[in-house]
């Protein structure tokens, strides 16, 4: 499991940060956690997947960019990530920024 150096947490996820990271690293199934990774299809910006899906081969090597405890919170984290990329670079090349 890889964690991106610019890891984002949703507001609720940040309160449980240590437990969530521990559970994900130890492959404990937590149905209330969503992770944000760069889209594996290369066309979309992000994939928002349940944390337990990280055990699937297709996602195993994808660095985790963000963590949320609900799908709605995951959307908010994605929005924050995109806005931060724009603020820092003046553009929206999210894939290049996070690679």
Buried (B, 14 or more C-beta within 10 A) or exposed (E): BEBBEBBBBBEBBEEBEEEBBEBBEEEEEBEEBBBBBBBEEEEEBBBBBBBBEBEEEEBEEBBBBBBBBBEEBBBBBBEBBBEBBBEEEEEEEBBEBBE
